[in-house]
């Protein structure tokens, strides 16, 4: 009974359309009948044509199924190539993100560059490999929940983003979880600062006295020196337990690079000193 109703419904929606016309319309949307449908159609057609001649033989059925199998595989391959060619690859690489809202904004931009696929499509994408939950993705894109590493990697893959982009998203997540984590041992900072100070002291007797800096340059110099003294004093006051904790945090995160900051301060200070000396010699 149910099978008869299904046949009647299929014939009804077909109406006056020919099978060729239906096939052309399906082809414009890139739709492909399933493998089982093709084999069932081939088998049924062979038996229907051979009904008046006493039925179809096993060889005829096998030949029809093999032909249908080969044609279906070729069509499936063509559809896959066309789908892959039409995909847009997200090329954006997020910058230095430090907030949950910033991460959500970067994810929304990646989604837009990928052609704005729906949450359902992203979650069901083969590239996501089951790592994306539609509900979790909705919260992450709205900035209401921090994405997990699994969600970020699955989302980036579903958007066809590069490995560089995926790693940038993961780095942003680590910065959000650990906003301040010194990346180097602070004793090195103090040692390098002292070394530079001694070098400057040794060279000072051989340098010609320069003119007094203008108020703006003097202010910048004072700020740089204050920053140097502040960072050096901070390292001097650390206990052994605090040093050990900083080492552990440096190995686990990628927060502030204190060595780079202090090196920049010292470089700017020494550059201004050399500039004033050059002006005097000229």
C-alpha positions as CSV (number, residue, x, y, z in Angstrom):
1,X,0.0,0.0,0.0
2,X,2.7,2.5,1.0
3,X,4.8,1.6,-2.1
4,X,1.8,2.2,-4.3
5,X,1.2,5.6,-2.7
6,X,4.8,6.5,-3.3
7,X,4.6,5.5,-7.0
8,X,1.4,7.5,-7.4
9,X,2.9,10.6,-5.8
10,X,6.1,10.4,-8.0
11,X,4.0,10.1,-11.1
12,X,1.8,13.0,-10.0
13,X,4.6,15.5,-9.5
14,X,6.2,14.4,-12.7
15,X,3.1,15.4,-14.6
16,X,3.8,16.1,-18.3
17,X,7.5,16.5,-17.8
18,X,9.8,14.1,-19.6
19,X,12.6,12.3,-17.8
20,X,15.1,14.2,-19.9
21,X,13.7,17.6,-18.7
22,X,13.8,16.5,-15.1
23,X,17.4,15.3,-15.5
24,X,18.4,18.7,-17.0
25,X,16.8,20.6,-14.1
26,X,18.6,18.4,-11.6
27,X,21.9,18.9,-13.4
28,X,21.7,22.7,-13.1
29,X,21.7,22.4,-9.3
30,X,24.6,19.9,-9.3
31,X,22.3,17.2,-7.8
32,X,23.3,13.6,-8.1
33,X,21.1,10.5,-7.5
34,X,22.5,8.2,-4.9
35,X,24.4,5.1,-5.8
36,X,21.7,2.8,-4.6
37,X,19.0,4.6,-6.6
38,X,21.0,4.2,-9.8
39,X,21.5,0.5,-9.3
40,X,17.9,0.0,-8.4
41,X,16.7,1.9,-11.5
42,X,19.0,-0.1,-13.7
43,X,17.8,-3.4,-12.3
44,X,14.2,-2.5,-12.5
45,X,14.4,-1.2,-16.1
46,X,16.1,-4.4,-17.3
47,X,13.4,-6.6,-15.7
48,X,10.6,-4.4,-17.0
49,X,11.9,-4.5,-20.6
50,X,12.4,-8.3,-20.4
51,X,9.0,-9.1,-18.9
52,X,7.4,-10.1,-22.2
53,X,10.4,-12.3,-23.2
54,X,10.2,-14.5,-20.1
55,X,12.3,-12.3,-17.7
56,X,15.8,-10.9,-17.6
57,X,18.8,-13.1,-17.2
58,X,21.5,-12.6,-14.5
59,X,24.0,-11.5,-17.1
60,X,21.7,-8.7,-18.4
61,X,21.1,-7.4,-14.9
62,X,24.8,-7.5,-14.0
63,X,25.8,-5.7,-17.2
64,X,23.2,-2.9,-16.5
65,X,24.4,-2.6,-12.9
66,X,28.0,-2.4,-14.0
67,X,27.3,0.3,-16.6
68,X,25.2,2.3,-14.1
69,X,28.0,1.9,-11.5
70,X,30.7,3.3,-13.9
71,X,28.5,6.2,-15.1
72,X,27.6,7.1,-11.5
73,X,31.2,7.2,-10.4
74,X,32.2,9.4,-13.3
75,X,29.3,11.8,-12.5
76,X,30.1,11.8,-8.8
77,X,33.7,12.7,-9.5
78,X,32.7,15.6,-11.8
79,X,30.3,17.0,-9.2
80,X,33.0,16.9,-6.5
81,X,35.5,18.7,-8.8
82,X,33.0,21.4,-9.6
83,X,32.1,21.8,-5.9
84,X,35.8,22.1,-4.9
85,X,36.5,24.6,-7.6
86,X,33.6,26.8,-6.5
87,X,34.7,27.0,-2.9
88,X,36.2,30.2,-1.6
89,X,39.3,29.9,0.4
90,X,39.5,32.2,3.4
91,X,42.8,34.1,3.1
92,X,42.6,36.4,6.1
93,X,45.2,36.0,8.9
94,X,44.0,37.6,12.1
95,X,46.3,40.1,13.8
96,X,47.2,40.1,17.5
97,X,43.9,39.4,19.2
98,X,43.7,39.8,22.9
99,X,40.0,39.7,23.7
100,X,37.1,37.3,23.4
101,X,35.2,39.9,21.3
102,X,38.1,40.3,19.0
103,X,38.4,36.6,18.4
104,X,34.6,36.4,17.7
105,X,35.0,39.3,15.2
106,X,37.9,37.5,13.4
107,X,35.9,34.3,13.2
108,X,32.9,36.2,11.6
109,X,35.3,37.7,9.0
110,X,36.6,34.2,8.1
111,X,33.0,33.0,7.8
112,X,32.2,35.9,5.5
113,X,35.3,35.3,3.3
114,X,34.3,31.7,3.0
115,X,31.0,32.7,1.4
116,X,28.9,33.0,4.6
117,X,28.1,29.3,5.0
118,X,25.4,28.6,7.6
119,X,26.2,27.2,11.1
120,X,24.6,23.9,10.1
121,X,26.8,23.7,7.0
122,X,30.0,24.5,8.9
123,X,29.2,21.9,11.6
124,X,28.4,19.3,8.9
125,X,31.4,20.1,6.7
126,X,33.6,17.0,6.1
127,X,36.6,19.2,6.8
128,X,35.3,19.9,10.3
129,X,35.5,16.2,11.1
130,X,32.9,16.4,13.9
131,X,34.9,19.0,15.8
132,X,32.3,21.8,15.4
133,X,29.0,22.0,17.4
134,X,26.5,24.3,15.9
135,X,25.3,25.6,19.4
136,X,28.9,26.1,20.6
137,X,29.8,27.9,17.3
138,X,26.8,30.2,17.6
139,X,27.9,31.3,21.1
140,X,31.5,31.7,19.9
141,X,30.6,33.9,17.0
142,X,28.4,36.0,19.2
143,X,31.3,36.5,21.6
144,X,29.4,34.9,24.5
145,X,31.7,31.9,24.9
146,X,35.5,31.4,24.3
147,X,36.0,28.8,21.6
148,X,37.8,25.6,22.5
149,X,40.9,24.6,20.5
150,X,38.9,21.8,18.9
151,X,36.2,24.2,17.8
152,X,38.7,26.7,16.4
153,X,40.6,24.1,14.3
154,X,37.4,22.6,13.0
155,X,36.0,26.0,12.2
156,X,39.1,27.1,10.3
157,X,39.1,23.8,8.4
158,X,35.4,24.2,7.5
159,X,36.1,27.7,6.2
160,X,39.0,26.3,4.1
161,X,41.4,28.7,6.0
162,X,45.2,28.2,5.8
163,X,47.3,26.6,8.5
164,X,48.7,30.1,9.3
165,X,45.2,31.4,10.0
166,X,44.3,28.4,12.2
167,X,47.5,28.9,14.2
168,X,46.7,32.6,14.6
169,X,43.3,31.8,16.0
170,X,44.8,29.3,18.5
171,X,47.5,31.9,19.5
172,X,44.7,34.4,20.2
173,X,42.9,31.9,22.4
174,X,46.1,31.4,24.4
175,X,46.6,35.1,24.8
176,X,43.1,35.5,26.1
177,X,43.5,32.8,28.7
178,X,47.0,34.0,29.7
179,X,47.1,37.8,29.0
180,X,50.3,38.4,30.9
181,X,53.0,35.7,30.9
182,X,56.7,36.8,30.7
183,X,58.4,34.8,27.9
184,X,61.9,35.0,29.2
185,X,63.8,34.6,32.5
186,X,63.9,38.1,34.1
187,X,67.4,37.7,35.4
188,X,68.7,37.9,31.8
189,X,67.0,41.3,31.6
190,X,68.8,42.7,34.6
191,X,72.1,41.2,33.5
192,X,71.9,42.7,30.0
193,X,70.8,46.1,31.4
194,X,73.8,46.2,33.8
195,X,76.1,45.2,30.9
196,X,74.9,48.0,28.7
197,X,75.2,50.5,31.6
198,X,78.8,49.5,32.2
199,X,79.6,49.9,28.5
200,X,78.0,53.4,28.5
201,X,80.0,54.4,31.7
202,X,83.3,53.1,30.1
203,X,82.7,55.1,26.9
204,X,81.5,58.3,28.6
205,X,85.0,59.9,29.3
206,X,85.8,59.6,25.5
207,X,82.7,61.3,24.4
208,X,82.6,65.0,23.7
209,X,80.0,66.8,25.8
210,X,76.9,67.6,23.8
211,X,74.5,70.4,24.0
212,X,71.6,70.3,26.4
213,X,68.7,68.5,24.9
214,X,65.5,70.4,24.2
215,X,62.6,69.8,26.7
216,X,60.9,67.3,24.4
217,X,64.1,65.1,24.0
218,X,64.8,65.4,27.7
219,X,61.3,64.2,28.5
220,X,61.7,61.2,26.3
221,X,65.1,60.4,27.7
222,X,63.7,60.6,31.3
223,X,60.8,58.3,30.4
224,X,63.2,55.7,28.8
225,X,65.5,55.8,31.8
226,X,62.6,55.5,34.2
227,X,61.2,52.5,32.3
228,X,64.7,50.9,32.4
229,X,65.0,51.4,36.2
230,X,61.5,50.2,36.8
231,X,61.9,46.9,35.0
232,X,65.4,46.3,36.5
233,X,64.1,47.0,40.0
234,X,61.2,44.6,39.4
235,X,63.5,41.8,38.6
236,X,65.7,42.5,41.6
237,X,62.8,42.2,44.0
238,X,61.6,38.8,42.7
239,X,61.9,35.8,45.1
240,X,63.1,32.4,44.1
241,X,59.5,31.1,44.1
242,X,58.4,33.9,41.8
243,X,61.2,33.3,39.4
244,X,60.3,29.6,39.2
245,X,56.6,30.5,38.6
246,X,57.7,32.9,35.8
247,X,59.7,30.2,34.2
248,X,56.7,27.8,34.2
249,X,54.4,30.5,32.8
250,X,57.0,31.4,30.1
251,X,57.1,27.8,28.9
252,X,53.3,27.5,28.7
253,X,52.2,30.9,27.2
254,X,53.2,33.6,24.8
255,X,52.6,36.8,26.8
256,X,54.7,39.9,27.1
257,X,58.3,39.5,26.0
258,X,60.1,41.4,28.7
259,X,63.5,40.9,27.0
260,X,62.2,42.6,23.8
261,X,60.7,45.4,25.7
262,X,63.8,46.2,27.7
263,X,66.0,45.8,24.7
264,X,63.9,48.3,22.8
265,X,64.1,50.8,25.7
266,X,67.9,50.5,25.9
267,X,68.2,50.8,22.1
268,X,66.2,54.0,21.9
269,X,68.2,55.5,24.8
270,X,71.5,54.7,23.2
271,X,70.4,56.0,19.8
272,X,69.4,59.4,21.3
273,X,72.8,59.6,23.1
274,X,74.7,58.9,19.8
275,X,72.5,61.4,18.0
276,X,73.4,64.2,20.4
277,X,77.1,63.3,20.2
278,X,77.0,63.4,16.4
279,X,75.4,66.8,16.4
280,X,78.1,68.1,18.7
281,X,81.0,66.8,16.6
282,X,79.5,68.4,13.5
